[in-house]
Amino acid sequence: MEPNGTAAPVGAPAQNVVNRRPRVGEIADTLRERIISGDLQPGERLVEQTLANDLRVSRMPIREALNILRGQGFVSAIPNRGMVVRPLSDQDIENLFEVREVLDQLTARRAAERATDWEIEQMRLALEGGTTSLGADATDAHGRINQGFHDVLTAAAHNDLLVTINEPIEGRLQWLVSRFDHPATYHQEHLSIFDAIRRRDPDAAAAAALAHLRTSHELWRSSQARDRAQIARTR
């Protein structure tokens, strides 16, 4: 514990960790972010002791956190190798987009119906930050702002079950689209979703959310086609 009685963050110096049991969920969040950012690559072996050393925690919470990520589809258990970052197959990704079409429309529709004035203001501020990051060509900052907008949007639906279902799926989609991010396109589409929510128009919000997701889907398909063409040229 810190002197004020709060828990020290994951990755704090070892002397601050000795007297506390780190929250497994906090560690899982940290590892998930490392997977989404590409710091931990698909197929990479996840060695408990190495991760424990990196985060300055014991192996037990690492093991529990990896099991959480396994349940969320970020990690796989491979015989004789242990836990690895799970690669996503083409079918995995098609399934992801299929499910997200339903969830994203529902989320946007409910947000248009239920968002508080404060939540709408938080969305506006996130989009304002997105405009600034585009002007500064700050790709990393835009990615964080993009995720922040989606987090507020999901919370604004005021459906706890929807939030629980969305969390791991949103992480996987973020992991995917980070490889072919188009900040200006995404930002304009976020503005369309926000405008519909601000106007309290559920149908327009759902339509804008669906169009936004289908942009990501088409960008992924285009990237796969380019990759296949590149492989064919090198043979």
N, C-alpha and C positions, 0 to 999 in steps of 0.2 A: 504494500500500500504506500501511496505517497504520504508526506507529512500531514496533508489536509484530510486524509482518510479516503481519498479516491484511488482507484486502481491505476497503476502505471500502464502506459500504452505498450502494445506488443512491440518488441524490438528495443525496449528500454535497456539501459546498462544492467548487467547481471546482478549488481548489488540491489537494484530496485525490484528484482523479480523473485528473489529468494523467498520472501515472506508472503507471496501471493500465489494463488492458482489462477493462471490466466484463463479468460473466458474462451471456450472452444469456438464459439461463434465468431469471436473477434479474429481468431487465427484463421478460421475458414474464410472470412471476408478478405483478409490480407492475401491469402494464397489464391483466392478467386481473382482478385485484382491483378496479381502477377501473371495469371494465365491469360486473362483478357488483354492485358497490355502487351503480351508476347514475351515477357521476361522468362516465363516457363513455356517452352514450345511443345506443340502436339507430338506425342510419342516420347517425350523426355521422361526419364525415370525420376521418381520422387523419393529420394532417400530420406527417411525419417530423421536420422541423426544430423544430416547436412542441413535440413530445414530447421531442426531444433537449434542448431548452432547459429544459423542466420538470424533467427527470431529471438534467440536467447531465452528459450523455454525448454522444458523437458520433452521427451519423446511421446509421452502419453497423450497430451493434448494435440500434438501433431497428428498422431494416429487417429484420434477421434475426429479431428477436422477433415482429414483425408476421407474418412468414411462419409462425412456429410457431403463433401464434394463428389464423391462417387454416386451418392443417391441423387444428386442434382445433374449428373451427366457430364461433369467436367473431368472426372478421373476414372480410370479403369484399373482393375486388378488383373495382371498378366501372370500366368504360372511361370515360376522360376525367375521372374523379374520384379514382382511386387507392383506397387502403384505407379502408374504412368499418366501423363496428361493425355486425355482421350482425344484422338483425332476424330473429326467429324466426317463421315462419309457423305457422298452426294445425296443419298436417300435420307440420312439424318437431317440434312439441311432442308431438303424439300419438306420433310415432316414438320420441321421447325416453322417454316413459313406458313404451312397450312394451318397449324394451330394458332400462330400469331394473327392470322387474318381474322379469326373469330374473336380472340382476346382483345386485340387493339381496337376493333370497332366497338366492342362492348365497353371498354375502358373510356374511350372518347365520348361515347353516347352518355354514359353515366356522369362523366365529369361535366358535360354540358348541362346536365340536369341538377347536379348536386354540389358543384364547386362553390366554396365560400368566396366572398370578395377578397379575403386575404390570399387564398390559393391562386385566384386569378392574377392578383398583383405579383405573387411570386413567379408565376409563369411569365408575366410581362418583363420582370426584372431579369429572368434567365435569358429571354430572347434579346433583351437589350445588351446583356453581356455577350451574347452570340454575335451581335452586330459588331461590337467592338473587337472581338477576337478575329472576325473575318477581315476587318480593316488592318489589323496588325499581322495578319497571316500567322496567327498563333494556333496551329493545328491541335496541339496537346490541350490547350485551354479550351478550344472549341469542343473537343471530345468530352471534357468534364462538364461543360455547360450543357451540351446536348443531353448527357445522361441526367443532369439535374432537372432539365425540363421534363423528361420522361418520368422521373421519380415523382415530381409534383403532380403531373398529370394522372399517374396511377393512384396516388393518395387521394386526389380530388374526386375519384369515383366513389369513395367512401364505402368500399366493400372489402372487408378484411380478407376474405377468402380469395378474392381476385388479386390482392396484393401478394398473398402467399404463393399463389400459382405463378404469378408474373415474375417474381424475383429471379428464380434460376433460369427461366426462359429468356428473360431480358438480358441476363448476363451472357448467355450463349449467343444471342443475336448481336450484342455489342462486340463480343469477341470476333464474330464473323465480319461485321461491316467495318470494323477498324482497319481491315486490310484493303478496302477500296473506298475509303471515306470521301464524300463529296460535300464538304461543309456548306458551300453556298446553296446547293440544291436542297440539302436537308433543312437548312435554316429557313428557306422560303416556304418549304412544306410545313415546318413547325408554325410559321406565322399563319398559315391557312387553318391549321388545327386550332390554334389559339383564338383566331378571329371567330370561328364558329362557336367555341366554348364561351367566349366573352358575350356573344349574341344570344347565348342559351338556345342554340339550334342543334339538337341531338343528331338529326339526320345529316346535316352538313358536317358535323364533327366526325361522325362515323365514316362518311365518304372521304374526308380529308385524311383520316388516319389510314384507311385502306389504300389510298393512292400513295401515301408516304411509304408504307410497307412494300408495296409493289415496286416502287423505285429501287429499294434495296434488293429485292428479289431479282429484278432485271439486271442490276449492276453485278450481282453475284454470278448470274448466268453468263453475262458478257465476259467477266474475268475468267470463268472456267473455259469458255470458248477460246480466249486468247492463250491460256495456259496450254490447252490441248494443241493449238496451232504451233506454239513455240516448241513443244515436245516433238511434234511431227517434223518440224524443220531441222531439228538436231539429230534426227535418226539417219 
